[in-house]
Amino acid sequence: MKKIDASKRKRLYGLTLAVLGGFCMSLGSVSYKLTKDTVAVQAFFLQLVIMYFMSLPMLTVTWVRNEMPTSSMSTFCYMLLYGAGCTGSSLFFYLALDHLTAGDAVAISNCYFAPTLLFAWLFLKEKVHPLQLIFVAASIVGVFLVARPEFLFGYSDENTTERSANMNKVVGIIFCVLSNVFTAGRLIIGRKLMGRASLLQLVTALSVIGMLSFVLYAQIRNEGWYIPCKSDWLYLIINALCICCTLSMTTLALQFERAGPVSMAYSLLIVFTFILESILLKSAPKITSIVGALLVFLSCVGTVLVQMKYT
């Protein structure tokens, strides 16, 4: 009886950490939206710097104790690809936040399970249940409700700013889709690396590749080289710390609970983001955005439940 209670307690810890990780992610997203003089690549770079200097001491201790997994050349290449996937996923999400509300960006970016199913079928030869395809279709409907495309909802010809805002939203949605694709690739590569690389190695690979990507991106786009104003720094630090906490909490949660329930609990970040955005940014979301986000959330939960039961 005590062993059962201990097992339930561990699972509760895992789910609680997943929910807290989702809350931190939503708080970090809304914190970035509170900045006034910051571009996406700056927030992305600060996040990587903090992650690097947090992981470096622990990585050094692990190396000194000779507890580091031995890495072959193929593992090293996969680690580089993993870092590139994380970099693309995070950078495109920040870029999406520049064009969408935090709630819309988080909702659409939570559709990463759709390309993940496709990549798992193509590269890992995993079977896809028909119910999962139905949930993918439901999530696409949810994205359309969040996006409110002109050919479905129309726009006012007299209001030129409405068309401009709609085009801005389209750009944000494209960035969200790219973020989903990179997230799916990261998850597939991460499964390839199970048991072959430690979390600290992966975080360090992400940080180094991300910081190098910042230099290339900022040089090509010629943006992000200036120092943001002082009023933005508090929000940027909160954003970076929240993302680091999210990574730590979700990783720790997986030590207490299976990936499926953790994913479902983490998906509550969609709800948290809409609530925080309404409170901190004082912006009421459209009813179509709420319905669309709910469809995405339920599709994510449904996909995970099918994955746990039938595969």
KAZISUL-V969617 format. One record per helix or strand of 2 or more residues. SS is the DSSP state (h for helix, s for strand). FROM is the first residue (numbers start at 1). LEN is the number of residues. Records with the same first field share a line. If there is no record, write none. Layout:
SS->FROM-LEN  FROM-LEN
//
This chain:
h->2-32  40-25  73-25  102-8  112-12  130-18  150-4  160-33  199-23  230-24  259-8  269-12  287-24
//
